[in-house]
Amino acid sequence: MQREKDDMRTARPCPICGKPASFAERPFCSRHCAEIDLHRWLSDAYRVPGEVAPSDEAESAPPKPGQK
Ligand SMILES: [Zn+2]
């Protein structure tokens, strides 16, 4: 099939395991690998150095006594 051949050409390998990506789950080969990548994003693995996560420390910190 021409259509299938074209999909193979445009498909990129799964960034997690290197297998040919699934059209439905691209760029991953499966939902499993997509979830693995998601967890990597949620973990420190993909955290950008220097980018500080929003913290409520500044807002929750009470004003120092005697400071105007
Ligand atoms: Zn994969």
N, CA, C, O and the ligand as a Tripos MOL2 file, in Angstrom:
@<TRIPOS>MOLECULE
protein
  273   271    69     0     0
PROTEIN
NO_CHARGES

@<TRIPOS>ATOM
      1 N           0.8300   -1.2140    0.0000 N.3       1 MET1
      2 CA          0.0000    0.0000    0.0000 C.3       1 MET1
      3 C           0.8600    1.2580    0.0000 C.2       1 MET1
      4 O           1.8420    1.3480    0.7370 O.2       1 MET1
      5 N           0.4980    2.1940   -0.8030 N.am      2 GLN2
      6 CA          1.2500    3.4420   -0.8530 C.3       2 GLN2
      7 C           1.1090    4.2130    0.4670 C.2       2 GLN2
      8 O           2.0610    4.8050    0.9750 O.2       2 GLN2
      9 N          -0.1040    4.1800    0.9900 N.am      3 ARG3
     10 CA         -0.3890    4.9350    2.2120 C.3       3 ARG3
     11 C           0.4740    4.4390    3.3800 C.2       3 ARG3
     12 O           1.0510    5.2270    4.1290 O.2       3 ARG3
     13 N           0.5410    3.1220    3.5070 N.am      4 GLU4
     14 CA          1.3030    2.5500    4.6020 C.3       4 GLU4
     15 C           2.7950    2.8520    4.4510 C.2       4 GLU4
     16 O           3.4980    3.1190    5.4260 O.2       4 GLU4
     17 N           3.2480    2.8030    3.2160 N.am      5 LYS5
     18 CA          4.6600    3.0560    2.9630 C.3       5 LYS5
     19 C           5.0140    4.4980    3.3360 C.2       5 LYS5
     20 O           6.0890    4.7700    3.8700 O.2       5 LYS5
     21 N           4.1020    5.3980    3.0480 N.am      6 ASP6
     22 CA          4.3340    6.8040    3.3660 C.3       6 ASP6
     23 C           4.3780    7.0230    4.8780 C.2       6 ASP6
     24 O           5.1580    7.8340    5.3770 O.2       6 ASP6
     25 N           3.5390    6.2980    5.5880 N.am      7 ASP7
     26 CA          3.5350    6.4260    7.0410 C.3       7 ASP7
     27 C           4.8490    5.9310    7.6350 C.2       7 ASP7
     28 O           5.3560    6.4950    8.6040 O.2       7 ASP7
     29 N           5.3770    4.8980    7.0570 N.am      8 MET8
     30 CA          6.6400    4.3710    7.5410 C.3       8 MET8
     31 C           7.7610    5.3830    7.3370 C.2       8 MET8
     32 O           8.6700    5.4950    8.1600 O.2       8 MET8
     33 N           7.6850    6.1030    6.2520 N.am      9 ARG9
     34 CA          8.7480    7.0460    5.9340 C.3       9 ARG9
     35 C           8.7220    8.2540    6.8780 C.2       9 ARG9
     36 O           9.7680    8.7750    7.2680 O.2       9 ARG9
     37 N           7.5250    8.6820    7.2320 N.am     10 THR10
     38 CA          7.4100    9.8640    8.0680 C.3      10 THR10
     39 C           7.4890    9.5320    9.5540 C.2      10 THR10
     40 O           7.7120   10.4100   10.3870 O.2      10 THR10
     41 N           7.3050    8.2610    9.8720 N.am     11 ALA11
     42 CA          7.2990    7.8800   11.2820 C.3      11 ALA11
     43 C           8.6940    7.9900   11.8710 C.2      11 ALA11
     44 O           9.6810    7.5740   11.2650 O.2      11 ALA11
     45 N           8.7510    8.5510   13.0470 N.am     12 ARG12
     46 CA         10.0210    8.6310   13.7590 C.3      12 ARG12
     47 C          10.0780    7.5270   14.7960 C.2      12 ARG12
     48 O           9.0490    7.0820   15.3040 O.2      12 ARG12
     49 N          11.2870    7.0900   15.1050 N.am     13 PRO13
     50 CA         11.4180    6.0650   16.1420 C.3      13 PRO13
     51 C          11.0100    6.6110   17.5020 C.2      13 PRO13
     52 O          11.1770    7.7930   17.8020 O.2      13 PRO13
     53 N          10.4750    5.7190   18.3040 N.am     14 CYS14
     54 CA         10.0580    6.0890   19.6520 C.3      14 CYS14
     55 C          11.2650    6.6110   20.4400 C.2      14 CYS14
     56 O          12.2880    5.9300   20.5070 O.2      14 CYS14
     57 N          11.1670    7.8050   21.0380 N.am     15 PRO15
     58 CA         12.2920    8.3710   21.7860 C.3      15 PRO15
     59 C          12.6010    7.6020   23.0550 C.2      15 PRO15
     60 O          13.6610    7.7780   23.6560 O.2      15 PRO15
     61 N          11.6820    6.7580   23.4550 N.am     16 ILE16
     62 CA         11.8910    6.0020   24.6900 C.3      16 ILE16
     63 C          12.6190    4.6990   24.4160 C.2      16 ILE16
     64 O          13.6280    4.4060   25.0560 O.2      16 ILE16
     65 N          12.1160    3.9140   23.4700 N.am     17 CYS17
     66 CA         12.6890    2.5890   23.2490 C.3      17 CYS17
     67 C          13.2740    2.4290   21.8470 C.2      17 CYS17
     68 O          13.9650    1.4480   21.5710 O.2      17 CYS17
     69 N          13.0000    3.3910   20.9620 N.am     18 GLY18
     70 CA         13.6040    3.3340   19.6380 C.3      18 GLY18
     71 C          12.8120    2.5320   18.6190 C.2      18 GLY18
     72 O          13.2190    2.4230   17.4620 O.2      18 GLY18
     73 N          11.7040    1.9800   19.0300 N.am     19 LYS19
     74 CA         10.8780    1.2390   18.0930 C.3      19 LYS19
     75 C          10.1220    2.2110   17.1960 C.2      19 LYS19
     76 O           9.9250    3.3690   17.5660 O.2      19 LYS19
     77 N           9.7000    1.7560   16.0300 N.am     20 PRO20
     78 CA          8.9030    2.6130   15.1430 C.3      20 PRO20
     79 C           7.6750    3.1250   15.8660 C.2      20 PRO20
     80 O           6.9490    2.3670   16.5090 O.2      20 PRO20
     81 N           7.4550    4.4330   15.7470 N.am     21 ALA21
     82 CA          6.3570    5.0490   16.4800 C.3      21 ALA21
     83 C           5.0100    4.6270   15.9180 C.2      21 ALA21
     84 O           4.8520    4.3950   14.7190 O.2      21 ALA21
     85 N           4.0640    4.5380   16.8080 N.am     22 SER22
     86 CA          2.6990    4.2460   16.4000 C.3      22 SER22
     87 C           2.0270    5.5250   15.9380 C.2      22 SER22
     88 O           2.2460    6.5940   16.5070 O.2      22 SER22
     89 N           1.2050    5.4090   14.8990 N.am     23 PHE23
     90 CA          0.5260    6.6090   14.4020 C.3      23 PHE23
     91 C          -0.3620    7.2040   15.4860 C.2      23 PHE23
     92 O          -0.4600    8.4230   15.6200 O.2      23 PHE23
     93 N          -1.0020    6.3440   16.2530 N.am     24 ALA24
     94 CA         -1.9380    6.8080   17.2780 C.3      24 ALA24
     95 C          -1.2190    7.3950   18.4840 C.2      24 ALA24
     96 O          -1.7330    8.2900   19.1550 O.2      24 ALA24
     97 N          -0.0190    6.8780   18.7490 N.am     25 GLU25
     98 CA          0.6780    7.2770   19.9710 C.3      25 GLU25
     99 C           1.9380    8.0710   19.6750 C.2      25 GLU25
    100 O           2.7380    8.3310   20.5740 O.2      25 GLU25
    101 N           2.1190    8.4560   18.4210 N.am     26 ARG26
    102 CA          3.3450    9.1510   18.0660 C.3      26 ARG26
    103 C           3.5340   10.3880   18.9260 C.2      26 ARG26
    104 O           2.5510   10.9930   19.3530 O.2      26 ARG26
    105 N           4.7670   10.7760   19.1880 N.am     27 PRO27
    106 CA          5.9690   10.1740   18.6140 C.3      27 PRO27
    107 C           6.3920    8.8780   19.2860 C.2      27 PRO27
    108 O           7.4970    8.3880   19.0550 O.2      27 PRO27
    109 N           5.5220    8.3250   20.1120 N.am     28 PHE28
    110 CA          5.8900    7.1130   20.8410 C.3      28 PHE28
    111 C           5.3200    5.8880   20.1400 C.2      28 PHE28
    112 O           4.4410    5.9890   19.2850 O.2      28 PHE28
    113 N           5.8480    4.7220   20.5290 N.am     29 CYS29
    114 CA          5.4010    3.4960   19.8900 C.3      29 CYS29
    115 C           4.1520    2.9610   20.5660 C.2      29 CYS29
    116 O           3.4080    2.1710   19.9840 O.2      29 CYS29
    117 N           3.9290    3.3930   21.7860 N.am     30 SER30
    118 CA          2.7990    2.8600   22.5290 C.3      30 SER30
    119 C           2.4340    3.8090   23.6580 C.2      30 SER30
    120 O           3.1930    4.7170   23.9970 O.2      30 SER30
    121 N           1.2870    3.5900   24.2200 N.am     31 ARG31
    122 CA          0.8650    4.4040   25.3670 C.3      31 ARG31
    123 C           1.8370    4.2570   26.5260 C.2      31 ARG31
    124 O           2.0740    5.1940   27.2890 O.2      31 ARG31
    125 N           2.3910    3.0600   26.6380 N.am     32 HIS32
    126 CA          3.3260    2.7900   27.7250 C.3      32 HIS32
    127 C           4.5160    3.7430   27.6560 C.2      32 HIS32
    128 O           4.8900    4.3510   28.6590 O.2      32 HIS32
    129 N           5.1030    3.8690   26.4800 N.am     33 CYS33
    130 CA          6.2640    4.7420   26.3370 C.3      33 CYS33
    131 C           5.8580    6.2070   26.4990 C.2      33 CYS33
    132 O           6.6350    7.0150   27.0090 O.2      33 CYS33
    133 N           4.6610    6.5470   26.0720 N.am     34 ALA34
    134 CA          4.1820    7.9150   26.2380 C.3      34 ALA34
    135 C           4.0950    8.2640   27.7190 C.2      34 ALA34
    136 O           4.4230    9.3800   28.1220 O.2      34 ALA34
    137 N           3.6520    7.3090   28.5200 N.am     35 GLU35
    138 CA          3.5430    7.5460   29.9580 C.3      35 GLU35
    139 C           4.9180    7.6400   30.5990 C.2      35 GLU35
    140 O           5.1260    8.4110   31.5360 O.2      35 GLU35
    141 N           5.8520    6.8530   30.0890 N.am     36 ILE36
    142 CA          7.2190    6.9220   30.6020 C.3      36 ILE36
    143 C           7.7910    8.3130   30.3670 C.2      36 ILE36
    144 O           8.4280    8.8940   31.2450 O.2      36 ILE36
    145 N           7.5510    8.8390   29.1610 N.am     37 ASP37
    146 CA          8.0490   10.1700   28.8440 C.3      37 ASP37
    147 C           7.3840   11.2110   29.7170 C.2      37 ASP37
    148 O           8.0250   12.1640   30.1590 O.2      37 ASP37
    149 N           6.0980   11.0280   29.9650 N.am     38 LEU38
    150 CA          5.3600   11.9640   30.8070 C.3      38 LEU38
    151 C           5.9430   11.9980   32.2110 C.2      38 LEU38
    152 O           6.0830   13.0630   32.8130 O.2      38 LEU38
    153 N           6.2810   10.8220   32.7250 N.am     39 HIS39
    154 CA          6.8590   10.7530   34.0670 C.3      39 HIS39
    155 C           8.2250   11.4240   34.1010 C.2      39 HIS39
    156 O           8.6220   12.0140   35.1060 O.2      39 HIS39
    157 N           8.9250   11.3200   32.9960 N.am     40 ARG40
    158 CA         10.2330   11.9880   32.9480 C.3      40 ARG40
    159 C          10.0620   13.4960   33.0410 C.2      40 ARG40
    160 O          10.8340   14.1990   33.6940 O.2      40 ARG40
    161 N           9.0220   13.9650   32.3630 N.am     41 TRP41
    162 CA          8.7570   15.4080   32.4180 C.3      41 TRP41
    163 C           8.3840   15.8400   33.8300 C.2      41 TRP41
    164 O           8.7710   16.9100   34.3000 O.2      41 TRP41
    165 N           7.6280   14.9830   34.4860 N.am     42 LEU42
    166 CA          7.1730   15.3320   35.8310 C.3      42 LEU42
    167 C           8.2870   15.2140   36.8510 C.2      42 LEU42
    168 O           8.2260   15.8050   37.9300 O.2      42 LEU42
    169 N           9.2920   14.4550   36.5040 N.am     43 SER43
    170 CA         10.3990   14.2800   37.4370 C.3      43 SER43
    171 C          11.4560   15.3480   37.1940 C.2      43 SER43
    172 O          11.2870   16.2250   36.3470 O.2      43 SER43
    173 N          12.5240   15.2650   37.9310 N.am     44 ASP44
    174 CA         13.5890   16.2540   37.7850 C.3      44 ASP44
    175 C          14.4190   16.0400   36.5410 C.2      44 ASP44
    176 O          15.2600   16.8720   36.2000 O.2      44 ASP44
    177 N          14.1920   14.9370   35.8630 N.am     45 ALA45
    178 CA         15.0300   14.5860   34.7290 C.3      45 ALA45
    179 C          14.9920   15.6670   33.6530 C.2      45 ALA45
    180 O          16.0020   15.9600   33.0130 O.2      45 ALA45
    181 N          13.8200   16.2500   33.4670 N.am     46 TYR46
    182 CA         13.6680   17.2280   32.3870 C.3      46 TYR46
    183 C          13.6100   18.6590   32.9090 C.2      46 TYR46
    184 O          13.3610   19.5990   32.1530 O.2      46 TYR46
    185 N          13.8390   18.8090   34.1890 N.am     47 ARG47
    186 CA         13.7450   20.1570   34.7460 C.3      47 ARG47
    187 C          14.8360   21.0520   34.1680 C.2      47 ARG47
    188 O          16.0030   20.6660   34.1090 O.2      47 ARG47
    189 N          14.4510   22.2270   33.7500 N.am     48 VAL48
    190 CA         15.4020   23.1570   33.1580 C.3      48 VAL48
    191 C          16.2030   23.8250   34.2620 C.2      48 VAL48
    192 O          15.6270   24.4170   35.1750 O.2      48 VAL48
    193 N          17.5270   23.7350   34.1890 N.am     49 PRO49
    194 CA         18.3650   24.3540   35.2180 C.3      49 PRO49
    195 C          18.1440   25.8600   35.2760 C.2      49 PRO49
    196 O          18.1210   26.5270   34.2420 O.2      49 PRO49
    197 N          17.9840   26.3900   36.4720 N.am     50 GLY50
    198 CA         17.8080   27.8250   36.6290 C.3      50 GLY50
    199 C          16.3490   28.2340   36.6420 C.2      50 GLY50
    200 O          16.0110   29.3370   37.0700 O.2      50 GLY50
    201 N          15.4920   27.3550   36.1780 N.am     51 GLU51
    202 CA         14.0690   27.6880   36.1870 C.3      51 GLU51
    203 C          13.4620   27.2370   37.5090 C.2      51 GLU51
    204 O          13.3010   26.0410   37.7530 O.2      51 GLU51
    205 N          13.1360   28.1770   38.3340 N.am     52 VAL52
    206 CA         12.6260   27.8570   39.6590 C.3      52 VAL52
    207 C          11.1230   27.6430   39.5980 C.2      52 VAL52
    208 O          10.3860   28.4490   39.0290 O.2      52 VAL52
    209 N          10.6950   26.5730   40.1770 N.am     53 ALA53
    210 CA          9.2670   26.2910   40.1990 C.3      53 ALA53
    211 C           8.5600   27.3130   41.0700 C.2      53 ALA53
    212 O           9.1120   27.7700   42.0710 O.2      53 ALA53
    213 N           7.3570   27.6680   40.6990 N.am     54 PRO54
    214 CA          6.5860   28.6390   41.4890 C.3      54 PRO54
    215 C           6.4780   28.1810   42.9350 C.2      54 PRO54
    216 O           6.0950   27.0430   43.2100 O.2      54 PRO54
    217 N           6.8100   29.0540   43.8330 N.am     55 SER55
    218 CA          6.7810   28.6900   45.2400 C.3      55 SER55
    219 C           5.8800   29.6500   46.0020 C.2      55 SER55
    220 O           5.8100   30.8390   45.6910 O.2      55 SER55
    221 N           5.2080   29.1260   46.9840 N.am     56 ASP56
    222 CA          4.3380   29.9980   47.7930 C.3      56 ASP56
    223 C           5.0900   30.5610   48.9880 C.2      56 ASP56
    224 O           4.5070   31.1540   49.8950 O.2      56 ASP56
    225 N           6.4060   30.3570   48.9620 N.am     57 GLU57
    226 CA          7.2000   30.8010   50.1040 C.3      57 GLU57
    227 C           7.1310   32.3190   50.2740 C.2      57 GLU57
    228 O           7.0100   32.8230   51.3910 O.2      57 GLU57
    229 N           7.2080   33.0280   49.1720 N.am     58 ALA58
    230 CA          7.1980   34.4840   49.2220 C.3      58 ALA58
    231 C           5.8510   34.9930   49.7220 C.2      58 ALA58
    232 O           5.7860   35.9590   50.4830 O.2      58 ALA58
    233 N           4.7930   34.3440   49.2930 N.am     59 GLU59
    234 CA          3.4640   34.8220   49.6660 C.3      59 GLU59
    235 C           3.1130   34.4420   51.1040 C.2      59 GLU59
    236 O           2.4540   35.1970   51.8200 O.2      59 GLU59
    237 N           3.5710   33.2510   51.5100 N.am     60 SER60
    238 CA          3.2110   32.7740   52.8450 C.3      60 SER60
    239 C           4.1230   33.3690   53.9150 C.2      60 SER60
    240 O           3.7950   33.3380   55.1010 O.2      60 SER60
    241 N           5.2610   33.9070   53.4990 N.am     61 ALA61
    242 CA          6.1890   34.4560   54.4710 C.3      61 ALA61
    243 C           5.5970   35.7210   55.0910 C.2      61 ALA61
    244 O           5.2500   36.6620   54.3770 O.2      61 ALA61
    245 N           5.4850   35.7400   56.3990 N.am     62 PRO62
    246 CA          4.9280   36.9230   57.0690 C.3      62 PRO62
    247 C           5.9120   38.0790   57.0270 C.2      62 PRO62
    248 O           7.1240   37.8610   57.0410 O.2      62 PRO62
    249 N           5.4090   39.2990   56.9760 N.am     63 PRO63
    250 CA          6.2950   40.4640   56.9690 C.3      63 PRO63
    251 C           7.0620   40.5600   58.2680 C.2      63 PRO63
    252 O           6.5350   40.3070   59.3520 O.2      63 PRO63
    253 N           8.3290   40.9340   58.1270 N.am     64 LYS64
    254 CA          9.1570   41.0000   59.3230 C.3      64 LYS64
    255 C           8.7030   42.1500   60.2260 C.2      64 LYS64
    256 O           8.4030   43.2420   59.7410 O.2      64 LYS64
    257 N           8.6540   41.9090   61.5050 N.am     65 PRO65
    258 CA          8.2360   42.9670   62.4570 C.3      65 PRO65
    259 C           9.1970   44.1290   62.4120 C.2      65 PRO65
    260 O          10.4150   43.9560   62.3720 O.2      65 PRO65
    261 N           8.6290   45.3110   62.4200 N.am     66 GLY66
    262 CA          9.4860   46.4940   62.4500 C.3      66 GLY66
    263 C           9.8890   46.9350   61.0700 C.2      66 GLY66
    264 O          10.5550   47.9590   60.9210 O.2      66 GLY66
    265 N           9.5130   46.2100   60.0810 N.am     67 GLN67
    266 CA          9.8920   46.5900   58.7170 C.3      67 GLN67
    267 C           8.7230   47.2700   58.0340 C.2      67 GLN67
    268 O           7.6320   46.7060   57.9450 O.2      67 GLN67
    269 N           8.9440   48.4550   57.5640 N.am     68 LYS68
    270 CA          7.8790   49.1730   56.8800 C.3      68 LYS68
    271 C           8.0330   49.0590   55.3590 C.2      68 LYS68
    272 O           7.2190   49.6050   54.6140 O.2      68 LYS68
    273 ZN          8.5290    2.9260   22.7290 Zn       69 ZN69
@<TRIPOS>BOND
     1     1     2 1
     2     2     3 1
     3     3     4 2
     4     3     5 am
     5     5     6 1
     6     6     7 1
     7     7     8 2
     8     7     9 am
     9     9    10 1
    10    10    11 1
    11    11    12 2
    12    11    13 am
    13    13    14 1
    14    14    15 1
    15    15    16 2
    16    15    17 am
    17    17    18 1
    18    18    19 1
    19    19    20 2
    20    19    21 am
    21    21    22 1
    22    22    23 1
    23    23    24 2
    24    23    25 am
    25    25    26 1
    26    26    27 1
    27    27    28 2
    28    27    29 am
    29    29    30 1
    30    30    31 1
    31    31    32 2
    32    31    33 am
    33    33    34 1
    34    34    35 1
    35    35    36 2
    36    35    37 am
    37    37    38 1
    38    38    39 1
    39    39    40 2
    40    39    41 am
    41    41    42 1
    42    42    43 1
    43    43    44 2
    44    43    45 am
    45    45    46 1
    46    46    47 1
    47    47    48 2
    48    47    49 am
    49    49    50 1
    50    50    51 1
    51    51    52 2
    52    51    53 am
    53    53    54 1
    54    54    55 1
    55    55    56 2
    56    55    57 am
    57    57    58 1
    58    58    59 1
    59    59    60 2
    60    59    61 am
    61    61    62 1
    62    62    63 1
    63    63    64 2
    64    63    65 am
    65    65    66 1
    66    66    67 1
    67    67    68 2
    68    67    69 am
    69    69    70 1
    70    70    71 1
    71    71    72 2
    72    71    73 am
    73    73    74 1
    74    74    75 1
    75    75    76 2
    76    75    77 am
    77    77    78 1
    78    78    79 1
    79    79    80 2
    80    79    81 am
    81    81    82 1
    82    82    83 1
    83    83    84 2
    84    83    85 am
    85    85    86 1
    86    86    87 1
    87    87    88 2
    88    87    89 am
    89    89    90 1
    90    90    91 1
    91    91    92 2
    92    91    93 am
    93    93    94 1
    94    94    95 1
    95    95    96 2
    96    95    97 am
    97    97    98 1
    98    98    99 1
    99    99   100 2
   100    99   101 am
   101   101   102 1
   102   102   103 1
   103   103   104 2
   104   103   105 am
   105   105   106 1
   106   106   107 1
   107   107   108 2
   108   107   109 am
   109   109   110 1
   110   110   111 1
   111   111   112 2
   112   111   113 am
   113   113   114 1
   114   114   115 1
   115   115   116 2
   116   115   117 am
   117   117   118 1
   118   118   119 1
   119   119   120 2
   120   119   121 am
   121   121   122 1
   122   122   123 1
   123   123   124 2
   124   123   125 am
   125   125   126 1
   126   126   127 1
   127   127   128 2
   128   127   129 am
   129   129   130 1
   130   130   131 1
   131   131   132 2
   132   131   133 am
   133   133   134 1
   134   134   135 1
   135   135   136 2
   136   135   137 am
   137   137   138 1
   138   138   139 1
   139   139   140 2
   140   139   141 am
   141   141   142 1
   142   142   143 1
   143   143   144 2
   144   143   145 am
   145   145   146 1
   146   146   147 1
   147   147   148 2
   148   147   149 am
   149   149   150 1
   150   150   151 1
   151   151   152 2
   152   151   153 am
   153   153   154 1
   154   154   155 1
   155   155   156 2
   156   155   157 am
   157   157   158 1
   158   158   159 1
   159   159   160 2
   160   159   161 am
   161   161   162 1
   162   162   163 1
   163   163   164 2
   164   163   165 am
   165   165   166 1
   166   166   167 1
   167   167   168 2
   168   167   169 am
   169   169   170 1
   170   170   171 1
   171   171   172 2
   172   171   173 am
   173   173   174 1
   174   174   175 1
   175   175   176 2
   176   175   177 am
   177   177   178 1
   178   178   179 1
   179   179   180 2
   180   179   181 am
   181   181   182 1
   182   182   183 1
   183   183   184 2
   184   183   185 am
   185   185   186 1
   186   186   187 1
   187   187   188 2
   188   187   189 am
   189   189   190 1
   190   190   191 1
   191   191   192 2
   192   191   193 am
   193   193   194 1
   194   194   195 1
   195   195   196 2
   196   195   197 am
   197   197   198 1
   198   198   199 1
   199   199   200 2
   200   199   201 am
   201   201   202 1
   202   202   203 1
   203   203   204 2
   204   203   205 am
   205   205   206 1
   206   206   207 1
   207   207   208 2
   208   207   209 am
   209   209   210 1
   210   210   211 1
   211   211   212 2
   212   211   213 am
   213   213   214 1
   214   214   215 1
   215   215   216 2
   216   215   217 am
   217   217   218 1
   218   218   219 1
   219   219   220 2
   220   219   221 am
   221   221   222 1
   222   222   223 1
   223   223   224 2
   224   223   225 am
   225   225   226 1
   226   226   227 1
   227   227   228 2
   228   227   229 am
   229   229   230 1
   230   230   231 1
   231   231   232 2
   232   231   233 am
   233   233   234 1
   234   234   235 1
   235   235   236 2
   236   235   237 am
   237   237   238 1
   238   238   239 1
   239   239   240 2
   240   239   241 am
   241   241   242 1
   242   242   243 1
   243   243   244 2
   244   243   245 am
   245   245   246 1
   246   246   247 1
   247   247   248 2
   248   247   249 am
   249   249   250 1
   250   250   251 1
   251   251   252 2
   252   251   253 am
   253   253   254 1
   254   254   255 1
   255   255   256 2
   256   255   257 am
   257   257   258 1
   258   258   259 1
   259   259   260 2
   260   259   261 am
   261   261   262 1
   262   262   263 1
   263   263   264 2
   264   263   265 am
   265   265   266 1
   266   266   267 1
   267   267   268 2
   268   267   269 am
   269   269   270 1
   270   270   271 1
   271   271   272 2
@<TRIPOS>SUBSTRUCTURE
     1 MET1         2 RESIDUE 1 A MET
     2 GLN2         6 RESIDUE 1 A GLN
     3 ARG3        10 RESIDUE 1 A ARG
     4 GLU4        14 RESIDUE 1 A GLU
     5 LYS5        18 RESIDUE 1 A LYS
     6 ASP6        22 RESIDUE 1 A ASP
     7 ASP7        26 RESIDUE 1 A ASP
     8 MET8        30 RESIDUE 1 A MET
     9 ARG9        34 RESIDUE 1 A ARG
    10 THR10       38 RESIDUE 1 A THR
    11 ALA11       42 RESIDUE 1 A ALA
    12 ARG12       46 RESIDUE 1 A ARG
    13 PRO13       50 RESIDUE 1 A PRO
    14 CYS14       54 RESIDUE 1 A CYS
    15 PRO15       58 RESIDUE 1 A PRO
    16 ILE16       62 RESIDUE 1 A ILE
    17 CYS17       66 RESIDUE 1 A CYS
    18 GLY18       70 RESIDUE 1 A GLY
    19 LYS19       74 RESIDUE 1 A LYS
    20 PRO20       78 RESIDUE 1 A PRO
    21 ALA21       82 RESIDUE 1 A ALA
    22 SER22       86 RESIDUE 1 A SER
    23 PHE23       90 RESIDUE 1 A PHE
    24 ALA24       94 RESIDUE 1 A ALA
    25 GLU25       98 RESIDUE 1 A GLU
    26 ARG26      102 RESIDUE 1 A ARG
    27 PRO27      106 RESIDUE 1 A PRO
    28 PHE28      110 RESIDUE 1 A PHE
    29 CYS29      114 RESIDUE 1 A CYS
    30 SER30      118 RESIDUE 1 A SER
    31 ARG31      122 RESIDUE 1 A ARG
    32 HIS32      126 RESIDUE 1 A HIS
    33 CYS33      130 RESIDUE 1 A CYS
    34 ALA34      134 RESIDUE 1 A ALA
    35 GLU35      138 RESIDUE 1 A GLU
    36 ILE36      142 RESIDUE 1 A ILE
    37 ASP37      146 RESIDUE 1 A ASP
    38 LEU38      150 RESIDUE 1 A LEU
    39 HIS39      154 RESIDUE 1 A HIS
    40 ARG40      158 RESIDUE 1 A ARG
    41 TRP41      162 RESIDUE 1 A TRP
    42 LEU42      166 RESIDUE 1 A LEU
    43 SER43      170 RESIDUE 1 A SER
    44 ASP44      174 RESIDUE 1 A ASP
    45 ALA45      178 RESIDUE 1 A ALA
    46 TYR46      182 RESIDUE 1 A TYR
    47 ARG47      186 RESIDUE 1 A ARG
    48 VAL48      190 RESIDUE 1 A VAL
    49 PRO49      194 RESIDUE 1 A PRO
    50 GLY50      198 RESIDUE 1 A GLY
    51 GLU51      202 RESIDUE 1 A GLU
    52 VAL52      206 RESIDUE 1 A VAL
    53 ALA53      210 RESIDUE 1 A ALA
    54 PRO54      214 RESIDUE 1 A PRO
    55 SER55      218 RESIDUE 1 A SER
    56 ASP56      222 RESIDUE 1 A ASP
    57 GLU57      226 RESIDUE 1 A GLU
    58 ALA58      230 RESIDUE 1 A ALA
    59 GLU59      234 RESIDUE 1 A GLU
    60 SER60      238 RESIDUE 1 A SER
    61 ALA61      242 RESIDUE 1 A ALA
    62 PRO62      246 RESIDUE 1 A PRO
    63 PRO63      250 RESIDUE 1 A PRO
    64 LYS64      254 RESIDUE 1 A LYS
    65 PRO65      258 RESIDUE 1 A PRO
    66 GLY66      262 RESIDUE 1 A GLY
    67 GLN67      266 RESIDUE 1 A GLN
    68 LYS68      270 RESIDUE 1 A LYS
    69 ZN69       273 GROUP 0 **** ****
